[in-house]
C-alpha cells in the first residue's frame, strides 16, 4: 500500500533515547535496531518532530520514589493507575540524550515531556492526568501539519498513547509498526493493537512510505 506524500505530513519520532536502548536503564529489546530505519524514513519527510522523555529526580514513575515498591508494579496516582519503572532518562544525563545513532539534522522541534515530578507523560500531547497539554497540538495546528506518522519507543506505551491522543485531538495518526519496538509487558502489545484498532488508527509498514 503506497501512501502518497502530502504537504501536511509530519514524522513524529518518539523517545529514541539511550536509556531505552540496550545497555540503558530501561532497555527495550532491539530498541537500537530501528534507528537506521527511522533515519531513512526521516529523509522522506519535510517536517520531523522528536520527543524526549525528561524526568527529574524522584519522579513519580520511579519505583525508588515509593517505599517498598518494585519496577513494573502499579500504584494508584492522583490521576489514576501508574506503572512504576526503574530510574530512567534523568535530566542532563547521557541516558536521557538521544541515541548517538539517531541522525535527523532537519528535525524542526524537540518536545520534552515528563518533566513535572508528580505527573508522568507517555503521550506527546497530554500528560498522564489526561488534561495537562504539552503544547504539541497547538504547534501542529499553527504549522498546518495534519497527518502524523509515528515511530520510536515504545510501541505499547508512548507511541500508542501519542497516536490515540493525536487522533482524539483531530489529527490523522498512523503508526509505522516496523519502526517501533515495545516494552512488551504481559499483554501490553495485544492491548495496544486492540486500542489502535478501536480508534481506527492504521498500522503500516515502512515500505509503504519508502517507495513513494
C-alpha positions in Angstrom: 0.0 0.0 0.0 1.8 3.1 -1.2 0.9 6.2 0.8 1.3 9.4 -1.3 3.2 12.3 0.3 1.1 15.3 1.4 2.3 18.8 2.4 0.6 18.5 5.7 2.6 15.3 6.7 4.9 15.1 9.7 7.0 12.3 11.2 6.8 12.1 15.0 9.8 10.2 16.4 9.1 9.1 19.9 11.7 8.9 22.7 14.7 7.4 20.8 16.9 7.9 23.8 19.9 5.9 25.1 18.1 4.7 28.3 15.5 3.0 26.1 18.0 1.0 24.1 20.2 -2.0 25.0 22.6 -1.1 27.8 20.2 1.7 29.1 18.4 2.0 32.4 15.1 0.9 30.8 16.3 -1.0 27.8 13.8 -2.1 25.2 14.8 -5.3 23.4 16.2 -4.4 19.9 15.3 -0.7 20.5 18.5 0.3 18.7 17.8 -1.8 15.6 15.1 0.5 14.4 17.3 3.6 14.4 18.7 3.2 10.9 15.2 2.7 9.6 14.0 5.9 11.4 16.9 7.9 9.9 15.9 6.7 6.4 12.2 7.4 7.0 13.0 10.9 8.2 14.6 11.8 4.9 11.2 11.2 3.3 9.6 14.0 5.4 10.0 17.7 5.2 8.7 18.0 8.8 10.1 15.9 11.7 9.4 16.3 15.4 11.4 14.5 18.1 10.0 13.8 21.6 12.3 13.4 24.6 11.4 12.0 28.0 13.0 14.3 30.5 12.5 13.2 34.1 13.6 15.0 37.3 15.0 13.1 40.3 12.3 11.4 42.4 9.9 11.3 39.6 6.5 9.7 40.4 7.1 6.9 37.8 10.3 5.7 39.5 9.9 2.7 41.8 12.6 4.1 44.0 10.4 7.1 44.8 7.9 4.9 46.6 8.6 2.8 49.7 8.6 -1.0 49.3 7.8 -0.8 45.5 9.5 -2.6 42.7 9.8 -1.7 39.0 6.7 -2.8 36.9 4.4 -2.7 39.9 1.4 -0.4 39.6 0.4 2.3 42.1 -2.7 4.5 42.2 -1.6 8.0 41.5 -3.9 11.0 42.0 -4.7 10.8 38.2 -5.1 7.0 38.1 -3.0 3.9 37.7 0.7 4.5 37.2 3.2 1.8 36.2 6.5 2.1 38.1 9.8 1.9 36.2 13.5 1.8 37.0 15.0 5.3 37.2 15.5 6.4 33.6 16.1 9.4 31.4 17.1 11.6 34.3 17.5 15.2 33.1 21.0 16.1 31.9 22.3 12.5 31.8 23.7 10.5 29.0 20.7 8.2 29.3 18.3 11.0 28.6 20.2 12.1 25.5 19.0 10.9 22.0 20.8 7.8 20.9 24.0 8.8 19.2 23.0 6.8 16.1 19.9 9.0 15.6 20.8 11.3 12.7 17.9 13.7 11.8 19.6 17.1 11.4 16.5 18.7 9.8 14.2 18.0 12.8 12.2 21.1 13.5 11.2 20.6 17.1 12.3 18.7 20.2 9.4 18.3 22.6 10.3 17.4 26.1 7.8 15.6 28.3 7.6 14.0 31.7 9.5 16.9 33.4 6.9 17.5 36.1 7.8 15.5 39.1 4.3 14.5 40.1 2.8 13.5 36.7 4.2 11.0 34.2 3.7 11.7 30.5 3.6 8.9 28.0 1.8 10.9 25.3 3.4 13.6 23.2 0.1 15.5 23.5 -1.2 15.1 27.1 0.4 14.2 30.4 -1.0 11.2 32.3 -3.6 13.2 34.1 -5.2 13.4 30.7 -5.8 17.1 30.9 -2.3 18.9 31.0 -1.3 19.6 27.4 2.3 19.5 26.2 1.6 22.2 23.6 2.3 19.9 20.6 -1.3 20.1 19.3 -1.1 23.9 19.1 2.3 23.8 17.4 1.0 21.4 14.8 -2.2 23.4 14.1 -0.3 26.6 13.7 2.0 24.9 11.2 -0.9 23.2 9.4 0.5 19.8 10.0 -2.4 17.4 9.9 -1.3 13.9 9.2 1.2 12.3 11.6 3.3 9.2 11.1 4.6 7.8 14.4 7.6 5.7 15.2 10.0 5.0 18.0 9.9 3.8 21.6 7.9 2.2 23.0 5.2 0.9 20.8 2.9 -0.2 23.7 3.3 2.9 25.8 4.5 6.3 24.4 3.8 5.6 20.7 0.4 4.2 21.5 -0.7 7.0 23.8 0.6 9.6 21.4 -1.3 8.1 18.4 -4.6 7.8 20.3 -4.4 11.3 21.8 -3.4 12.8 18.4 -6.4 11.2 16.8 -8.7 12.4 19.5 -7.4 15.9 19.1 -8.3 15.9 15.4 -5.1 14.8 13.7 -4.9 11.8 11.3 -2.4 9.5 13.0 -0.7 6.4 11.5 1.7 4.1 13.3 4.7 2.8 11.4 4.8 -0.6 13.1 8.2 -1.9 12.0 9.8 1.3 13.1 8.7 0.8 16.7 9.7 -1.6 19.4 7.6 -2.5 22.5 8.4 -2.8 26.2 6.3 -5.9 25.9 4.9 -6.3 29.4 2.4 -9.2 29.8 -0.5 -8.4 27.4 0.7 -4.9 26.5 1.2 -5.5 22.8 -2.1 -7.2 22.3 -3.8 -4.4 24.2 -2.1 -1.8 22.1 -3.1 -3.5 18.9 -6.7 -3.6 20.1 -6.7 0.1 21.2 -5.3 1.3 17.9 -7.9 -0.8 16.0 -10.7 0.6 18.2 -9.5 4.1 17.5 -9.3 3.3 13.7 -5.6 4.2 13.7 -3.8 2.3 10.8 -0.6 0.3 11.4 1.5 0.4 8.4 5.0 -0.9 7.3 7.9 1.4 6.4 7.9 0.2 2.8 4.5 1.9 2.4 6.5 5.2 2.7 10.0 4.4 1.5 8.8 3.7 -2.1 6.9 6.9 -2.5 
